[in-house]
Amino acid sequence: MLSEMSSTMRMIDQLTNICAPIVTGLLMTYGSTVISAVFIACWNLVSVFAEYGLLLRIYHRVPTLGDKVKPSAGMVITTCFKES
């Protein structure tokens, strides 16, 4: 299940990496730069609030994310230089 979700997310990411420059170019070609700038600014504002809302929802659904763990010095070293 995790690999299926990972491949789906990767496909969405690649699709948006291909489509975003195309849509932006079309907006700038057939519209004006002002229309393009306003559209991109509005899109970013909507995205920020959507992303924040989703992160907040996840934070409330998984209470262990609020637990504070103070790592020890040995824990940091073993995490950075994990032996094979």
Buried (B, 14 or more C-beta within 10 A) or exposed (E): EEEEEEEEEEEEEEEEEEEEEEBBEEBBEEEEEEEBEEBBEEEEEEEEEEEEEEEEEEEEEEEEEEEEEEEEEEEEEEEEEEEE
